[in-house]
Amino acid sequence: MDAIVQQFFNVGIMTQALPLILAGFKQTVIICLIVIPLGLVGGLIFALLSLSRPRLVRWTTIAVIDFFRSIPPLVLLIFVYAGLPFAGIRLSPLAAVAVAFFLNTSSYYGEIYRAGIESVGIGQWDAARSTGLRDYQTLGYVVLPQAVRNVLPDLVSNMVEVVKLTSIASVVALPELLYSADMARSVTFNSSPIVLAAAIYLAMLWPVVRLISRLERRIAA
Amino acid sequence: MGAWSRFLDTFFNWTVMERYFPAILKGVGVTIEIAVAVVITGILLGLALAIVRSFRVLAVNALILVFVDVLRALPPLVLLLLVYFGLPNVGINLPSFAVLWLVLALVLAAFAEEIFWAGILSIPKGQWEAARSTGLGFFGTLAFVILPQAIRLTVPSLTNRTIAITKNTALGMVIGVGEILNQATSAQSFSGNATPLMMGAVAYLILFVPVVVLGRFLETRFTWRRI
């Protein structure tokens, strides 16, 4: 029992590691602030293209979405970070993370938006158009608000996935939350810094996870 | 050398491909083994937890809820490092293969429990009452009336979640499991050429594009009946 407390809940080591871990937390927040908005916008573009009329555009978009949903994000990240320099494209860790996560995240957001837009009846389009609204106005004022409401749990749930995804950035030595904690672990030979990082992830995401369960039940009811 | 042939030489180099093909293939085998183990154990454990939860014992359900929420909120890589580096220090030594399997199976179990539970809840109360009134017991009702309907509803979201978690086998690279990505990155550093990475990416595409497409099909096939 004592060994477990020493190894996982060592307050002294946690206090020592705290400044480093907080600096890492700041990086994690920065990555999220870059990737989530990019993904939300990119996903909307993907969704609209995958629902557009020309068959070639539609199918190409769906192929691209499925491509990025099939590749593990870590593989994509390592390809962008360690593979592209061979072709003369050298990105900083943050830029590589932004590019790789943008491609991954917007594919998932794209699928969610598409499901949402498809859940809004075609009559809504017809009705809105017949009142004199233009295509983009119909989309912006009539269809999207209903679509987003229908898939809100999935949108929020994907946001949780993005925050969890940022931990993978530690593999390319971007000093975010997990990287800092793991550095503290390897210096102290003690797992408490990782427990502290886990506690921070929990504090950030547990309320959101609860919220998702509630949203899902409200929509199902 | 032109730009095009330099590109080919960097990403599609034949000699490199030939030399490292066996290694990548070995990685594919390991990835498939772990993925199958994770999917079977994770989904079964998730289903078992959802069934236990339907007994509605308050203390037990509170425990399940905490387990499920914690595993849904923590990044899998955090759990992986915690188990891999933490357990040996308290005297438990597991091979990295087992650590990866254990962590991913638990994560999948958590998500699967939540999905199955949502499915069970979505079956109207009248189904329970009608089944009980025909003389079926609690277990009979659950097994023959509720679960068949509930599981049908869960197929699309369960498939998508399972795919997403199975892709995390790539995280095994970080703790030295010899799966595809691990083989590809070490081959890349040996050969000083990006071809192995390309091969690894292609291997993942070959493994996962069919399941992603299947998931897309299941989504349209199973959701039209949703109330």
Contacts between the chains, C-beta under 8 A, distances in Angstrom:
chain1	res1	chain2	res2	distance
A	3	B	89	7.7
A	3	B	90	5.2
A	3	B	91	7.5
A	4	B	90	5.5
A	7	B	86	6.4
A	7	B	89	4.7
A	7	B	90	5.5
A	8	B	86	6.2
A	66	B	209	6.3
A	66	B	212	5.0
A	66	B	213	6.5
A	66	B	216	7.3
A	67	B	205	7.1
A	67	B	209	7.5
A	69	B	163	7.7
A	69	B	208	7.9
A	69	B	212	5.2
A	70	B	167	7.9
A	70	B	204	6.5
A	70	B	205	5.5
A	70	B	207	8.0
A	70	B	208	3.8
A	70	B	209	4.7
A	70	B	211	7.9
A	70	B	212	5.0
A	71	B	167	7.9
A	71	B	201	6.2
A	71	B	204	5.5
A	71	B	205	6.7
A	71	B	208	7.4
A	72	B	167	4.0
A	72	B	168	6.8
A	72	B	169	7.6
A	72	B	170	3.8
A	72	B	181	7.3
A	72	B	204	6.1
A	73	B	167	7.6
A	74	B	170	4.5
A	74	B	171	6.2
A	74	B	173	7.0
A	74	B	181	6.5
A	75	B	170	5.4
A	75	B	180	7.9
A	75	B	181	5.5
A	75	B	200	6.4
A	75	B	201	5.8
A	75	B	204	5.7
A	76	B	201	7.9
A	78	B	181	6.9
A	78	B	185	6.4
A	78	B	197	6.8
A	79	B	197	5.4
A	79	B	198	7.9
A	79	B	201	5.9
A	82	B	185	7.2
A	82	B	188	6.8
A	82	B	194	7.8
A	82	B	197	6.8
A	83	B	11	7.6
A	83	B	188	7.6
A	83	B	194	4.4
A	83	B	197	4.5
A	83	B	198	7.2
A	86	B	10	4.6
A	86	B	11	7.4
A	86	B	193	7.0
A	86	B	194	4.0
A	87	B	7	6.4
A	87	B	10	5.9
A	87	B	11	7.3
A	87	B	194	7.4
A	160	B	72	7.7
A	160	B	73	7.3
A	161	B	164	7.7
A	163	B	75	7.9
A	164	B	73	7.9
A	164	B	74	7.4
A	164	B	75	3.9
A	164	B	76	7.4
A	165	B	75	7.4
A	166	B	75	7.8
A	167	B	75	3.8
A	167	B	77	4.6
A	167	B	78	5.8
A	168	B	75	7.8
A	168	B	77	6.1
A	168	B	171	7.6
A	170	B	77	7.1
A	171	B	173	7.8
A	171	B	174	6.2
A	178	B	75	7.0
A	178	B	77	6.3
A	178	B	78	5.8
A	178	B	81	7.3
A	182	B	81	6.0
A	185	B	81	7.5
A	185	B	85	6.2
A	189	B	89	7.6
A	190	B	89	7.6
A	191	B	82	6.2
A	191	B	85	5.8
A	191	B	86	3.9
A	191	B	89	6.7
A	194	B	78	6.6
A	194	B	81	5.6
A	194	B	82	5.1
A	194	B	85	7.4
A	194	B	86	7.2
A	195	B	82	7.0
A	197	B	78	6.3
A	198	B	74	5.7
A	198	B	78	5.2
A	198	B	79	7.8
A	198	B	82	6.6
A	201	B	73	6.5
A	201	B	74	5.5
A	201	B	75	6.2
A	201	B	78	6.3
A	202	B	70	6.6
A	202	B	73	5.4
A	202	B	74	6.5
A	204	B	73	8.0
A	205	B	73	3.9
A	205	B	74	7.7
A	206	B	69	5.9
A	206	B	70	7.6
A	206	B	73	4.8
A	208	B	73	7.8
A	209	B	69	5.3
A	209	B	72	5.1
A	209	B	73	4.9
A	210	B	69	6.8
A	213	B	114	6.9
A	216	B	118	6.1
A	217	B	118	7.3
A	217	B	121	7.1
A	220	B	118	6.8
A	220	B	121	7.3
A	220	B	122	5.3
